[in-house]
């Protein structure tokens, strides 16, 4: 009897913990308003064949989109991407200003493990990182410490951060920052 009650309690605790990892924390519009403090319209970055190849190199898989929607103003752009963690997509918002990351936020996390990637102790590592070309690929300018049990979620966020920096360089907002420096 005691063993079955203990087993039931352990299962409930594990289920509650894994469910606590999941959730929608911000909508796209809430993220936009948090970054720009205003309702800006979406813009579109149309992806050509060469850019698609570079995007696929960053992601490590096929990219099917014709365009990428984003917001921008001044020297800042904000992007929302979904990337698979272990099995399910993670929705991530990334803001870039002056060609460096100023914010990365988890908008929705669907996995049962690894949800620690949404907390500031982890996301703050991305602030100030830039895009670097290394051999024939793009990488972040600095390293990101992993989280035990969240390796694939960490890799997904690194891909998204790299992709946002790459896309920012293709936007008119990067050109503005390059002209003013």
N, C-alpha and C positions, 0 to 999 in steps of 0.2 A: 504494500500500500504506500509506504513512505517513498519507495523508489519511483513509483508511477507518478506521485504528486510532484516529486523533485524533477522528474523528466518533463512533466507538463509545464512546470514553472520555467525550466530552462528553455524549452521551446518557445514559450510566450515571450521571454526576455530577448532571445535571439531574433524572433520575428519583429518585435517592437523596435529593436535597435536597427535592424536592416530596413524597416519601413521609414525610420527617422532619417535615413540617408537620402531618401527620395523627396522630391517636392518641386513645385514651381515657386521660385523666390521673387522673380521680377518678370513683368511682361516686357515685350520689346519697347512699347511706348513708355513704360516706366523707366527703362534703362536710358532711352533717348532723353527723357526729361531730366534724369539724374545727371547726365553728362552735359547737356546743353542748356538746361533750365528754360527750355522753350520747345514748342511744338514745331519742329522742322519737317518738311516733306522728305520722303525717300528720294534718293537719287539712284541711278543705275550705272554700274561699271560693266560694260559689254565686254565679254571675254573672247579674244581672238584665238586662233590655233596655237600660236607661240605661247601666249599667256596660259592657255589651258595645260600645255605640256609642263610649264613651270609650276602651276598649281598642283598638278598631279604628282610632280616630284616632291613638293612640300608635304602633301597629304599621304603619299605612298599608296594611293588607290585612284581609281577613275573619278573624274569630276564631270558631272552631267549637265550642269547649269549653263545657260547662255549668258546670263547676267548675274551680277551680285548686287543686291540692294544695300544701301548704306545711307548715313547722314553725314553732313559735313558743314563746317562754317570756319572761316578764318584759316588757321593752320591745323585744324583738328577734324578728324573723321572718326566715326563709330561704326562698328561692324558687328553683325550677329551671325554666328556660324553654328552648325551642328556637326559634331564629330562623334563617332562611336567610341565609347570607353572600352569595356570588355564585351558587352553584348548590345547595349542600348545607346541611343544618342544622348549627348550632353549638349545643351544649348548654352553658348558662351557669348557674352558681349565683350568686345575689346575696343578701347578708345586709344587712338594714336594722335599725338601732337608733336610737331617738330621732328617727325620721323622716329619717335620713341613711344613706347607704351606708357600711358598715364593711368590706365585702369583696365582691369580684367575682372569680370564678374560672371559667376554661374547664374544663369537665368532659370534653367530647369535641369535637375539631375534625376535620372531615371534608374540608375544602377542600384543594386542592393548593398554594394560595398564601395568604399573609396570616396564617400561624400565629403571627406575632410578637405578635398580640393577646393571647396567653396569658401573656406574660412580665410580671413586676412593673413594669418600666419603663413599660409601657402601662397595666395595670390599676390601678396606684396613683393614676392621675388621677381615678378615680371616687370614691375615698374622701372622705367628707365632703360629697359633693354631695346636694342635696335636690331636691324637686319644686317647680316653679313653674308657675303658670298664666300663659300668655302669649296674649293675645287669646282665641281659642276653643279652645286646645289646651294640653297639658302638655309642659313641657320640663325639662331638667336645669338646675340653678342655675349651672353653670359650663361652660366649653368643654372639649372633648377634642381634643388634638392628634392628627392622623391619622398613618397610616403609609403610605408609598408602596407601592403594590401591594396594599394591604389595605383600600381605601376601603369596600367593601361589608361587610367583616367589622367594621370600626370602626362603621359605621352600625348594623349588627345589634346590637352590644353597647350602643350608645347607646339603642336602642329597648328592649332587655331591661332595662337599668338604670332607664329611665323607667317601664316597666311594673311592675317590682318595687316602686318607690317608690309608685306609684299603688295597687297592691294592698295594700301595707303600710298605707296610710291607711284602707283598708276593713276591716282586721283589728282584732281587739280589742287587739292589742299596740300599735298607734298610739294608741288611746284611753287605754291605761294611761299612755303617755308624756305625753300632753296633760294628763292629770289630775294628774300629779306635778310639772309645771313651773309 
